[in-house]
């Protein structure tokens, strides 16, 4: 069973918003169809949840689109409409260019980053927040 954040570490944004809507880690995990340990890891920064949220925020900013666009439209089409290269988007995301190319290739087949975006969208819905409100500060 995952533990709630201790008083020694300040609660993450996700933990604060989760508690504000009266959800336990287990309830939020069940809503998102992930494990309770996954929620605990996201809240503590030990897992890819914070990275996924940051990627979604950056993708929306760079591609000049909204979260629903990332779920409904083709990623390569969004990138081209924004007049960007795979290299420029991958640089903004802080990932390798071939990683982003892989995302584009498999995006709508629920591969690549699509599943991450879907989880972030469900998290935002459950907490009543926008991705930018949940994103951790960008590391220096």
Order of alpha helices (4+ residues) and beta strands (2+ residues): alpha-alpha-alpha-alpha-alpha-alpha-alpha-alpha-alpha-alpha
